[in-house]
Amino acid sequence: MPRIAGIVLPGNKRIEIALTYIKGIGRAMSKAMLSELSIDMNKKADDLSEDEEGRLRSRIEAELVEGELSRKVSMDVKRLQDIGTWRGLRHRKKLPVRGQTSRRNARTKRGKKKTGSSGRTTLTKT
């Protein structure tokens, strides 16, 4: 099983699909890379030659994948929060960022419903 960008690719899958196990590489990018390097898309990941594996590894190193990609995304969100943009504030409050309604929906982002108390404060005798 070939190891590229710190990920062990599944050897029994076609190389086009196996490359999508690397974060940051989807089907479209996988197809484009393989056609650029003239590697057969239907070839199994285990059947790659050393030369093909080396060319593929060097091509993938040119892209933002795995840890570098995650770091870049988190730094972009942090930058938005630091400069105080609307999107940054929505990220900070853990609300939907891209214009979705949050009055009724957005349960995935907001979490489980909070029920039980009416929110009224009661007076206590002192």
Secondary structure as GFF3:
##gff-version 3
##sequence-region A 1 126
A	DSSP	beta_strand	3	4	.	.	.	ID=ss1
A	DSSP	beta_strand	7	8	.	.	.	ID=ss2
A	DSSP	alpha_helix	15	18	.	.	.	ID=ss3
A	DSSP	three_ten_helix	19	21	.	.	.	ID=ss4
A	DSSP	alpha_helix	27	36	.	.	.	ID=ss5
A	DSSP	three_ten_helix	45	47	.	.	.	ID=ss6
A	DSSP	alpha_helix	50	61	.	.	.	ID=ss7
A	DSSP	alpha_helix	66	83	.	.	.	ID=ss8
A	DSSP	alpha_helix	86	92	.	.	.	ID=ss9
A	DSSP	alpha_helix	107	110	.	.	.	ID=ss10
###
